[in-house]
Amino acid sequence: MQISRKIEIDYGHTLPNHFSFCNQLHGHRGVVVATVEGPVVVRSGDSEEGMVMDFRFLKEIMVEHIHNRLDHGFAVWREDHEDLEFILKRNTRVLVTDDPPTAEYLAKWAFNEIRTHLPEGISLHNVRWYETPNNWADYDG
């Protein structure tokens, strides 16, 4: 069985090698959807009976490890020295990435952050990172 949880974040980034406006400092209203899978709890009287896991617990993981690290923050590529220096002087929430902070790589980052905090028996199926309502990347590990 699979369940999904969505969170929304406001974040900025830049793609310095991009041919268009994405090479400028700019922001997005991002949406992150995590889909987990596992068996449905069948223990009688268990508070999670009939669930894979309580949505609240999945939300707590996503808020702590994604939202609280990047919301109203900036994702900057380690190789983008000029922007990185500027952003580190101005912002307290900075995610320094090993790869350009595209939707694809941010989905991969979020996947790796979430999967290590899931309870035993629950696995992360995929993460969908919406950069805009019409553009997203899926990562399944």
Secondary structure per residue as TSV (DSSP state, phi and psi in degrees):
chain	resnum	aa	ss	phi	psi
A	1	M	-	360.0	145.5
A	2	Q	E	-123.1	145.3
A	3	I	E	-132.4	157.2
A	4	S	E	-132.0	149.9
A	5	R	E	-134.1	143.5
A	6	K	E	-119.0	139.1
A	7	I	E	-129.5	159.6
A	8	E	E	-121.6	142.2
A	9	I	E	-139.1	151.7
A	10	D	E	-108.5	121.5
A	11	Y	E	-145.8	160.4
A	12	G	E	-117.3	160.2
A	13	H	E	-163.2	177.6
A	14	T	-	-150.0	148.8
A	15	L	-	-121.3	88.8
A	16	P	T	-60.2	-24.5
A	17	N	T	-92.1	-1.5
A	18	H	-	-72.6	146.2
A	19	F	S	-77.7	-12.7
A	20	S	S	-120.2	-160.6
A	21	F	G	-61.3	-16.8
A	22	C	G	-65.6	-9.6
A	23	N	G	-81.8	-0.4
A	24	Q	S	-100.0	159.0
A	25	L	-	-64.6	126.2
A	26	H	E	-157.0	170.5
A	27	G	E	-127.2	167.3
A	28	H	E	-140.2	154.2
A	29	R	E	-97.1	91.9
A	30	G	E	-85.5	152.9
A	31	V	E	-127.3	132.3
A	32	V	E	-120.6	124.7
A	33	V	E	-118.2	122.1
A	34	A	E	-108.4	132.2
A	35	T	E	-114.9	121.9
A	36	V	E	-112.8	159.6
A	37	E	E	-139.0	152.2
A	38	G	-	175.9	179.4
A	39	P	-	-74.9	151.1
A	40	V	-	-75.2	131.6
A	41	V	-	-67.0	127.3
A	42	V	-	-117.3	3.5
A	43	R	-	-65.2	118.1
A	44	S	T	-60.5	130.6
A	45	G	T	86.2	-8.2
A	46	D	-	-68.5	140.2
A	47	S	T	-65.8	-17.4
A	48	E	T	-104.3	15.0
A	49	E	T	-55.9	130.5
A	50	G	T	87.1	1.4
A	51	M	-	-119.1	157.9
A	52	V	S	-74.7	-50.5
A	53	M	S	-160.4	158.3
A	54	D	-	-67.6	130.9
A	55	F	H	-54.6	-33.8
A	56	R	H	-58.5	-40.1
A	57	F	H	-71.2	-36.6
A	58	L	H	-65.4	-42.1
A	59	K	H	-60.7	-43.6
A	60	E	H	-59.3	-41.2
A	61	I	H	-63.3	-46.1
A	62	M	H	-66.6	-39.3
A	63	V	I	-67.1	-47.1
A	64	E	I	-64.9	-42.0
A	65	H	I	-101.4	-12.1
A	66	I	I	-118.3	-63.9
A	67	H	I	-56.5	-52.3
A	68	N	H	-69.9	-12.9
A	69	R	H	-95.3	-26.6
A	70	L	H	-126.5	-19.5
A	71	D	T	-60.9	130.1
A	72	H	T	57.6	29.0
A	73	G	E	-120.4	-166.9
A	74	F	E	-138.0	131.9
A	75	A	E	-97.4	121.5
A	76	V	E	-129.7	132.9
A	77	W	E	-70.5	132.8
A	78	R	T	-52.7	-33.4
A	79	E	T	-82.2	-8.5
A	80	D	-	-90.1	72.9
A	81	H	H	-59.5	-42.9
A	82	E	H	-64.0	-50.8
A	83	D	H	-68.9	-37.4
A	84	L	H	-60.8	-44.8
A	85	E	H	-61.7	-44.3
A	86	F	H	-63.8	-48.3
A	87	I	H	-65.0	-41.3
A	88	L	H	-63.4	-28.2
A	89	K	H	-75.0	-28.8
A	90	R	H	-101.9	-29.5
A	91	N	-	-115.9	148.0
A	92	T	S	-96.5	-21.9
A	93	R	-	-106.0	102.6
A	94	V	E	-133.2	125.8
A	95	L	E	-103.7	108.6
A	96	V	E	-87.4	120.2
A	97	T	E	-103.8	150.4
A	98	D	S	-79.6	-16.7
A	99	D	S	-129.7	163.3
A	100	P	-	-54.0	135.8
A	101	P	-	-77.8	61.8
A	102	T	-	-78.4	168.5
A	103	A	H	-57.6	-36.6
A	104	E	H	-63.1	-49.9
A	105	Y	H	-73.3	-30.3
A	106	L	H	-69.2	-34.7
A	107	A	H	-63.1	-41.7
A	108	K	H	-64.5	-44.3
A	109	W	H	-58.7	-48.5
A	110	A	H	-62.1	-41.1
A	111	F	H	-56.5	-49.6
A	112	N	H	-66.5	-32.8
A	113	E	H	-69.0	-43.5
A	114	I	H	-72.8	-46.3
A	115	R	H	-60.6	-31.0
A	116	T	T	-77.8	-6.6
A	117	H	T	-114.5	7.9
A	118	L	S	-79.6	150.1
A	119	P	-	-67.6	159.6
A	120	E	T	-56.9	137.8
A	121	G	T	90.4	-7.9
A	122	I	-	-111.6	130.5
A	123	S	E	-119.5	152.9
A	124	L	E	-87.5	118.3
A	125	H	E	-78.4	-51.8
A	126	N	E	-165.1	166.8
A	127	V	E	-124.1	133.3
A	128	R	E	-111.1	124.5
A	129	W	E	-112.0	108.9
A	130	Y	E	-86.8	117.4
A	131	E	E	-81.4	-36.5
A	132	T	E	-139.4	171.0
A	133	P	T	-60.1	-22.0
A	134	N	T	-107.9	-2.3
A	135	N	E	-133.8	127.8
A	136	W	E	-151.0	164.8
A	137	A	E	-128.1	142.5
A	138	D	E	-112.1	136.5
A	139	Y	E	-132.2	131.4
A	140	D	-	-123.2	18.8
A	141	G	-	81.3	360.0
